[in-house]
């Protein structure tokens, strides 16, 4: 894993994205202490497991009728 500062990332952004696409993982450091604040990882390395609902798991059920429809405006309350 390569560690780089935000300044280096900004300067070499396109090049870094190509490295990430090739499989490299990059840690981004920020501030005087150069603390790692983010990671750039290839999409192939990303976990695709389903997220659980935690304490709400298996506590409720939602069922939609076959003729259910709602516009985006109705959904957003506009």
N, C-alpha and C positions, 0 to 999 in steps of 0.2 A: 504494500500500500504506500502510495506517495502522499506526502503532506506538503501543502503549499498555502501561502498566505492569500488573502483576498486580493491584494494588489497583483500578485503573480497570476491569479486566476483571471482577473480582468484583462491583463495584458495578453495572455495566451489562451483566451477562452475557446476559440475555434479549434486550436491544436489540442487542448485538453479534452474537448468533447470527442474528438477523433480517438484519443487514447482510451476514453471510457467506452466508446463503441467497440474498441478492440479488446476489451475485457479488463482494463486497468481500473482499480478503485482509488479514488482520490479523497483525502481528508482535507477540509478547508479550515485553516486556523485564522483566528481574528484577535485583534487587540495586542496590547503590549506583552501580555503573558502568552500570546499565541495559543490560546485555548481552541481546541477543535470544536467547531460549531455546526459543521455539516459534513455529509459524505456524499460523493457522487459515485454511484455504482451503475454498472450496466443493467439494463432491464432484464437480462437473462439471469442475473444474480438475485433479483427481487423475489421475495417469498410471495406466493399467490394463494396462501391459505385463506379460508373464510374467516372473517372476524366474528368473534362471539359477542353476545350481548351482556356478558358478565352476570350480574345478579338478576337481570331481567330475562335470562334465558329460560325458555319453556314456561313463561308466566302469562303469556297471552297469545292470541291467534287473530290474524286478519284474513278475511275472506272477501273477495270481490265477486259480484255477480257478473255473468257473461256480458250483459248489456251495459255495464258501468262505463261511463265516460266523463272526463273532466278536462276542461281547457287549461292551458298554462295560467291564464289570468285567474281562473277560479282557484286553482291550486295555490297560487301565490297570494290570494286574497285581494286582488286588484279590482 
